[in-house]
Amino acid sequence: MTQETQDAPSMNPSTNLKTSLPPVRDVVPHGGAMLLLDALVHADDTHCVARAEIRGTQLFVDASGMPAWVGIEYMAQTIAAWSGMRDRLAGKPPGVGFLLGSRRYECDVSHFPIGSTLTVHAQPELIGDNGLGQFSCRIDMAGREVARANVSVFQPADAQAFLQGQEV
């Protein structure tokens, strides 16, 4: 655990999180059709869980449902929710982060069917004080794990400066 992680505000798992969790839109910097998560279910220092309903009107959905490759974005948004909760506890708006890649994304289905509910789990494995992070993620559907991956992310201290090439 880095010094930054040790000094970050704690998300106490003993708190009644179901009643105290904010709407997911308040902790994830995505909006409109790009916000794929419907609710933040749990968040503490070591784990985050989000819920997503698959609707026929959503971006990326085809006649078979939501393509399995979108699962990595569900994982990334759950990581963003975990980070956004930490930012919120520190009195800051949710920061912008970047999905760097994944290792071993495996999905047991070709599509997530319309009408299904996904439960997305993200657990930080490594959080560096340089903004780099590694998370172990999984997606459950109908009570069964259907997708898993290790996801690498980067959250610069100043996303705008980073995008303009002013921060490394």
Buried (B, 14 or more C-beta within 10 A) or exposed (E): EEEEBEEBBEBEEEEEBEEEBEEBBBBBBBEEEEBBBBBBBBBBBEBBBBBBBBEEEBEEBEEEBBBBEBBBBBBBBBBBBBBBBBBBBEEEEBBBBBBEEBEEBEBEBEBBEBEBEBBBBBBBEBBEEEBBBBBBBBBBBEEEEBBBBBBBBBBBEEBEEBEEEEEE
